[in-house]
Amino acid sequence: MLTTLLTSATFYSQVGVNTATPTQTLDVNGTARIRQTPVASNLGTSNLLISQANGDIYQIAPNTVTAQLKIPTTVLSVRLATPGTTLLPGGNVINTVSYDTIDIAPQASIGSWNAATNTFTVNTAGVYQISGSIQLSDFSNPSANFSIVTTSFTQNAGGLTLAGNRYTVNQVLSLKLNPGDTVKCNINTGGTDTFYEENAIMSIIYTPL
């Protein structure tokens, strides 16, 4: 059978199994089994195989599947792993929250991360859920204001004073963003005393429109 199949492949541009009228290069009228295939460690540049209702097989990029099924995906996760050693000013001076570790870097098609300005820039329109938190140390001001800042909207939140002159804030913001919009986090205090950024986290989940 194999010899016949290979011989047929030599003389015909289309080969049929259990069909005398193939419509593709290989047309199988029946079930198929692949007993051994290489195992990929990650998707990388690989595509997925899908079949149409008529049995035709196509390949499709994983991000296309994600977009069409509207699957939320974490596109950015950054944090401050080492407590900051630079005193930040009080007195309502706006300080951009800084991060030194990128756990999940964005795909260029969705957005980009600027580590110098600690800013995420949107490249694809969608719904973005932004989660941010920060903890301050050597904090003796009466309160602080933590902001998730986008090009068109800013969400502010206050936090809780902890023991040992520490202060913590957490908040989440979800909204539609468009290409060119930016996202960052700021912190400022009403009091004039200085403080340190002890740790901070920001993550962004993207859902296609």
C-alpha angles and dihedrals in degrees: 000000000000091000090051091048093050091046091051090050089056094057103031132054090214127047124198129200111201089352131086093200109055116186098191135043086267116020115183116190098197141024124321134208131197109195100188132025132163114263115234117215091211141354094260106155093336123126131215124245118233133174129222122225090265091054098256110146122222136172122235132187115249092233089056089055090048092050096048094046092045092233114175112236131190103237100172137026120170133163144174103247097175118049112249118258097196117095111236118215124242126204095095093301107155112233120191109229111245131212130193102188130061111201096171120022119203124250109250091236091061104035149315135241123220107202092188093060097024089233133139117212121203118231099172128045115243146112111296124196109201120195120189137173136170138183122203128202133202084029116164101153118113093243146343136220119222116194135193100207126198129171093263105022141035124198118198129198137176125216146201131282112233132198118280098037094295129138130194135194132182130181144157129211128187123188144133114272130189134210110290095026115128134212129202140142128241135192129197137160136214094221123075099233119111124239143179132247100237100180138339140183133195126180131175126203116197125206118186118237 
